Amino acid sequence: MQVAYQVELDPLQLELRVQLLISGLTPRETTLLAPALAPGNYDFEQFCRAVRDVCAFEPATGKGIEMHRHGWSCYTAQQRGDVLGLSYTMDALPLPAAAAAAALRDGHGHGHGLARRIAVGASYLRLAPHDGPCRVLYAVPRGWAVRHPAGALALGKNYWEYANYAQLLATPVSFEEERHALLAHVADC
């Protein structure tokens, strides 16, 4: 079974558009869950409040698949083939100003201000009961960068493989808007 997410940042709306493709399934009712407990936080949360516009579809045709929500954190899809597609939107988390105030330095000690930093929340829907590897490709607008800590296997630019779903939730990822403060450089000359 292969589980692959594509996460596209929309910084103006402070949201992430997610496409989840799951291949290697057998036709049946498929259950997807939102997390209730984030690593490092021992309080149960309803992370699915940040998830909206959930739709299931057949990736080959784009045809919609019947889907139902059960309570806060469970979805079921009447998947007919061996591949299931899911799309949804989740809220992005703006990082506090203190965290965003750090300055990058170039080789001459001039600061490059960070206008904004945004973090991925713990709202990834997952296939139940799959706990194997999953891949994520992060797409960002021009002028934005993905900041990813060590832990996951880098597969390419903004593309990582996580050993399992728990590692995906436990590995914080942020997006940074970079502005090069050329005026500061000119003023120092």
TORPAGU-440080 format. One record per residue (C-alpha): x, y, z. Coordinates in nm, 3 decimals, decimal comma, always signed. Layout:
BEGIN
PT/px/py/pz
PT/X/Y/Z
...
***
This chain:
BEGIN
PT/px/py/pz
PT/+0,000/+0,000/+0,000
PT/+0,123/+0,350/-0,079
PT/+0,002/+0,666/+0,097
PT/+0,099/+1,000/-0,058
PT/+0,000/+1,353/+0,042
PT/+0,043/+1,670/-0,159
PT/+0,019/+1,981/+0,060
PT/-0,015/+2,320/-0,111
PT/+0,026/+2,637/+0,095
PT/-0,204/+2,934/+0,043
PT/-0,043/+3,199/+0,267
PT/-0,305/+3,466/+0,198
PT/-0,589/+3,246/+0,324
PT/-0,371/+3,081/+0,593
PT/-0,475/+2,739/+0,470
PT/-0,329/+2,425/+0,322
PT/-0,493/+2,235/+0,037
PT/-0,429/+1,864/+0,075
PT/-0,463/+1,581/-0,173
PT/-0,424/+1,231/-0,036
PT/-0,378/+0,940/-0,278
PT/-0,391/+0,586/-0,144
PT/-0,307/+0,296/-0,377
PT/-0,303/-0,080/-0,324
PT/-0,650/-0,099/-0,169
PT/-0,917/-0,364/-0,211
PT/-1,268/-0,237/-0,295
PT/-1,460/-0,179/+0,029
PT/-1,566/+0,090/+0,270
PT/-1,250/+0,280/+0,363
PT/-1,215/+0,456/+0,697
PT/-1,009/+0,773/+0,743
PT/-0,933/+0,930/+1,080
PT/-0,814/+1,268/+1,204
PT/-0,569/+1,267/+1,496
PT/-0,694/+1,330/+1,849
PT/-0,356/+1,343/+2,024
PT/-0,050/+1,528/+1,892
PT/+0,297/+1,406/+1,989
PT/+0,439/+1,606/+2,279
PT/+0,094/+1,730/+2,380
PT/-0,082/+1,501/+2,623
PT/-0,421/+1,665/+2,588
PT/-0,686/+1,530/+2,353
PT/-0,787/+1,783/+2,089
PT/-1,039/+1,790/+1,806
PT/-0,788/+1,863/+1,530
PT/-1,052/+1,784/+1,269
PT/-1,209/+2,125/+1,344
PT/-0,932/+2,261/+1,121
PT/-1,034/+2,026/+0,836
PT/-1,307/+2,120/+0,589
PT/-1,432/+2,057/+0,235
PT/-1,347/+1,685/+0,250
PT/-1,419/+1,505/-0,079
PT/-1,337/+1,153/-0,197
PT/-1,279/+1,077/-0,565
PT/-1,149/+0,818/-0,810
PT/-0,807/+0,954/-0,920
PT/-0,824/+0,803/-1,271
PT/-1,154/+0,973/-1,360
PT/-1,194/+1,249/-1,101
PT/-1,544/+1,112/-1,035
PT/-1,672/+1,175/-0,683
PT/-1,714/+0,889/-0,437
PT/-1,979/+0,871/-0,167
PT/-1,837/+0,983/+0,166
PT/-1,980/+1,022/+0,517
PT/-1,855/+1,193/+0,831
PT/-1,901/+1,017/+1,166
PT/-1,858/+1,240/+1,469
PT/-1,559/+1,474/+1,482
PT/-1,277/+1,261/+1,352
PT/-1,396/+0,976/+1,129
PT/-1,482/+0,963/+0,759
PT/-1,583/+0,666/+0,546
PT/-1,566/+0,643/+0,167
PT/-1,734/+0,383/-0,053
PT/-1,420/+0,317/-0,254
PT/-1,468/+0,089/-0,558
PT/-1,119/+0,041/-0,700
PT/-0,763/-0,010/-0,577
PT/-0,688/+0,366/-0,560
PT/-0,866/+0,630/-0,353
PT/-0,824/+1,005/-0,375
PT/-0,919/+1,249/-0,104
PT/-0,902/+1,627/-0,108
PT/-0,956/+1,867/+0,179
PT/-0,850/+2,200/+0,319
PT/-0,691/+2,248/+0,660
PT/-0,601/+2,559/+0,852
PT/-0,239/+2,668/+0,861
PT/-0,098/+2,798/+1,188
PT/+0,079/+3,134/+1,190
PT/+0,380/+3,115/+1,420
PT/+0,412/+3,373/+1,700
PT/+0,589/+3,696/+1,615
PT/+0,873/+3,612/+1,856
PT/+0,948/+3,294/+1,663
PT/+0,926/+3,478/+1,330
PT/+1,150/+3,762/+1,444
PT/+1,471/+3,565/+1,401
PT/+1,684/+3,708/+1,122
PT/+1,878/+3,517/+0,860
PT/+2,230/+3,649/+0,802
PT/+2,421/+3,656/+0,477
PT/+2,798/+3,627/+0,455
PT/+2,842/+3,998/+0,539
PT/+2,628/+3,996/+0,854
PT/+2,334/+4,176/+0,696
PT/+1,993/+4,061/+0,806
PT/+1,725/+3,927/+0,575
PT/+1,392/+3,974/+0,750
PT/+1,135/+3,700/+0,765
PT/+0,798/+3,848/+0,690
PT/+0,593/+3,547/+0,795
PT/+0,626/+3,193/+0,920
PT/+0,347/+2,939/+0,894
PT/+0,337/+2,587/+1,040
PT/+0,160/+2,273/+0,927
PT/-0,089/+2,162/+1,193
PT/-0,162/+1,809/+1,314
PT/-0,470/+1,769/+1,096
PT/-0,357/+1,507/+0,846
PT/-0,630/+1,253/+0,780
PT/-0,499/+0,898/+0,781
PT/-0,608/+0,564/+0,649
PT/-0,715/+0,332/+0,931
PT/-0,549/+0,095/+1,022
PT/-0,245/+0,166/+0,795
PT/+0,066/+0,257/+0,996
PT/+0,333/+0,216/+0,730
PT/+0,532/+0,477/+0,539
PT/+0,375/+0,785/+0,387
PT/+0,513/+1,047/+0,152
PT/+0,447/+1,421/+0,145
PT/+0,520/+1,671/-0,132
PT/+0,495/+2,033/-0,014
PT/+0,409/+2,297/-0,275
PT/+0,475/+2,662/-0,190
PT/+0,427/+2,987/-0,382
PT/+0,726/+3,171/-0,525
PT/+0,918/+3,352/-0,251
PT/+0,834/+3,091/+0,013
PT/+1,053/+2,811/+0,145
PT/+0,982/+2,486/+0,326
PT/+1,172/+2,441/+0,653
PT/+1,187/+2,073/+0,740
PT/+1,384/+1,929/+1,031
PT/+1,581/+1,609/+1,015
PT/+1,407/+1,278/+1,067
PT/+1,224/+1,200/+0,745
PT/+1,393/+1,070/+0,432
PT/+1,440/+1,343/+0,170
PT/+1,322/+1,222/-0,172
PT/+1,366/+1,548/-0,363
PT/+1,293/+1,918/-0,339
PT/+1,019/+1,965/-0,076
PT/+0,943/+1,590/-0,089
PT/+0,987/+1,354/+0,211
PT/+0,903/+1,001/+0,317
PT/+0,803/+0,942/+0,678
PT/+0,848/+0,599/+0,833
PT/+0,489/+0,606/+0,959
PT/+0,198/+0,834/+1,041
PT/+0,325/+0,902/+1,394
PT/+0,651/+1,040/+1,250
PT/+0,453/+1,260/+1,011
PT/+0,264/+1,415/+1,305
PT/+0,578/+1,445/+1,520
PT/+0,793/+1,618/+1,256
PT/+0,716/+1,990/+1,255
PT/+0,727/+2,160/+0,917
PT/+0,708/+2,534/+0,863
PT/+0,692/+2,763/+0,564
PT/+0,879/+3,093/+0,558
PT/+0,832/+3,394/+0,337
PT/+1,176/+3,530/+0,259
PT/+1,245/+3,894/+0,179
PT/+1,594/+4,012/+0,101
PT/+1,646/+4,350/+0,265
PT/+1,869/+4,509/+0,001
PT/+1,807/+4,857/+0,142
PT/+1,982/+4,759/+0,466
PT/+2,287/+4,652/+0,265
PT/+2,294/+4,983/+0,070
PT/+2,252/+5,188/+0,390
PT/+2,554/+5,014/+0,550
PT/+2,786/+5,096/+0,257
***
